Amino acid sequence: MRTFDKGCIGLVVVTGDDNAILTVGDDGLSAAADNEPAAPARAGDQNTLLIPPAGAYYPANADTAYSPQAMSVAAGTTVTWINEDSVFHTITSGSNNGTTVTPNGEFDSGEVQTGETDAHTFDTPGTFDYYCNPHPWMIGQIEVTR
């Protein structure tokens, strides 16, 4: 059994106006201290935004682990992921059959904590598969066109 099957998990939902200190981690703290507004990516801001939603870490939610799970963009587009789940995730390029992963080194976000973002610019046309390293059932795909 995985740890998340053995305990309780809570979710805090915060509503109201965006606050850079609360929504973008350490970068937001630095920006707020410098009186520079930090504008985190949000769902619906652009067609290049992908979200691991709440509960994406759970295997039963594999079909909705990234939203959307597949996307087509033009070469030169920057795709941004925002982690809306309660645990960290990675965006790691490579092949994955849902249990066994093979990174290919094209991109890797490292740990993206709750509320943090990661972005990658896709300059070369092709199909790019990616997954979450600690949650291999979380898979996605970016198709890059000319």
C-alpha positions as CSV (number, residue, x, y, z in Angstrom):
1,M,0.0,0.0,0.0
2,R,1.2,3.5,-0.7
3,T,1.3,6.0,2.1
4,F,-1.6,8.0,0.7
5,D,-3.9,5.0,1.2
6,K,-3.1,4.9,4.9
7,G,-4.1,8.3,6.3
8,C,-6.2,11.3,5.9
9,I,-5.7,14.0,3.4
10,G,-7.2,17.5,3.7
11,L,-7.6,20.2,1.1
12,V,-7.8,23.9,1.9
13,V,-9.6,26.0,-0.7
14,V,-8.7,29.7,-0.6
15,T,-10.9,32.2,-2.4
16,G,-10.6,35.9,-3.0
17,D,-8.2,38.2,-4.9
18,D,-4.8,36.8,-5.9
19,N,-1.9,37.5,-3.6
20,A,1.6,37.1,-5.0
21,I,2.9,36.0,-1.6
22,L,0.4,33.2,-1.4
23,T,0.2,32.0,-5.0
24,V,3.7,31.8,-6.3
25,G,6.0,30.5,-3.5
26,D,9.5,32.0,-2.9
27,D,9.4,33.9,-6.3
28,G,6.3,35.6,-5.1
29,L,7.8,36.6,-1.8
30,S,10.8,38.1,-3.6
31,A,8.5,40.0,-6.1
32,A,6.3,41.2,-3.3
33,A,9.3,42.4,-1.3
34,D,10.4,44.4,-4.3
35,N,6.9,45.7,-4.9
36,E,6.8,44.0,-8.3
37,P,3.6,42.1,-9.0
38,A,4.0,38.4,-9.7
39,A,1.3,37.1,-12.0
40,P,1.1,33.3,-11.7
41,A,-0.4,31.3,-14.5
42,R,-4.1,30.4,-13.9
43,A,-6.4,28.0,-15.7
44,G,-8.0,29.7,-18.7
45,D,-5.2,32.3,-19.0
46,Q,-3.8,30.8,-22.2
47,N,-4.3,27.7,-24.3
48,T,-0.8,26.5,-23.3
49,L,-1.6,25.8,-19.7
50,L,-1.7,22.2,-18.3
51,I,-2.8,21.4,-14.8
52,P,-2.3,18.5,-12.5
53,P,-5.7,18.9,-10.7
54,A,-6.4,18.0,-7.1
55,G,-6.2,14.2,-6.6
56,A,-4.0,13.6,-9.6
57,Y,-1.6,11.7,-7.4
58,Y,-4.1,8.9,-6.9
59,P,-3.9,6.0,-9.5
60,A,-7.7,5.9,-10.0
61,N,-7.5,9.4,-11.4
62,A,-5.0,8.5,-14.1
63,D,-7.3,9.6,-17.0
64,T,-7.5,13.2,-15.6
65,A,-4.0,13.5,-14.1
66,Y,-3.1,16.3,-16.5
67,S,-5.8,18.6,-17.8
68,P,-5.8,18.4,-20.7
69,Q,-3.9,15.1,-21.1
70,A,-2.8,15.9,-24.7
71,M,-2.3,19.2,-26.4
72,S,-1.2,20.4,-29.8
73,V,0.8,23.6,-30.1
74,A,2.9,25.4,-32.7
75,A,6.7,25.3,-32.6
76,G,8.0,28.1,-30.4
77,T,5.2,27.9,-27.9
78,T,5.9,27.9,-24.2
79,V,3.7,25.4,-22.3
80,T,3.1,26.1,-18.6
81,W,2.1,23.6,-16.0
82,I,0.6,24.7,-12.7
83,N,0.3,22.2,-9.8
84,E,-3.1,22.4,-8.3
85,D,-2.7,19.1,-6.4
86,S,-1.9,18.7,-2.7
87,V,1.4,17.0,-3.4
88,F,4.4,17.7,-5.6
89,H,4.7,16.5,-9.2
90,T,7.3,16.4,-11.9
91,I,7.0,17.0,-15.6
92,T,9.5,14.6,-17.0
93,S,9.9,13.8,-20.7
94,G,10.2,10.3,-21.9
95,S,8.2,7.1,-22.4
96,N,5.9,5.5,-19.9
97,N,3.6,2.6,-19.9
98,G,1.9,3.6,-16.7
99,T,4.2,1.6,-14.4
100,T,7.7,1.7,-15.9
101,V,9.2,5.0,-17.0
102,T,12.1,5.8,-19.3
103,P,13.2,9.5,-19.2
104,N,14.8,10.8,-22.4
105,G,16.4,14.0,-20.9
106,E,14.6,16.5,-23.2
107,F,13.0,18.3,-20.2
108,D,12.5,17.7,-16.5
109,S,10.9,20.2,-14.1
110,G,12.2,18.6,-10.9
111,E,9.7,18.9,-8.0
112,V,6.9,21.3,-8.7
113,Q,5.2,22.0,-5.4
114,T,1.5,22.8,-4.8
115,G,0.8,26.2,-6.4
116,E,4.1,26.3,-8.3
117,T,4.5,26.4,-12.1
118,D,7.0,25.0,-14.6
119,A,7.3,26.0,-18.2
120,H,9.0,24.6,-21.3
121,T,9.3,26.1,-24.8
122,F,8.8,23.6,-27.6
123,D,10.9,24.8,-30.5
124,T,11.1,21.6,-32.6
125,P,8.1,19.9,-34.2
126,G,7.3,16.4,-33.0
127,T,5.5,14.4,-30.3
128,F,6.7,14.8,-26.7
129,D,5.5,12.3,-24.1
130,Y,5.9,13.2,-20.4
131,Y,5.0,11.8,-17.0
132,C,5.2,12.5,-13.3
133,N,8.3,10.7,-11.8
134,P,6.8,9.7,-8.4
135,H,3.3,9.0,-9.9
136,P,4.0,7.1,-13.2
137,W,0.3,6.7,-14.0
138,M,0.2,10.4,-14.6
139,I,1.0,10.8,-18.3
140,G,0.6,13.5,-20.9
141,Q,1.6,14.4,-24.5
142,I,2.5,17.6,-26.4
143,E,2.3,17.5,-30.2
144,V,4.3,20.3,-31.7
145,T,3.5,21.4,-35.2
146,R,5.2,23.9,-37.6
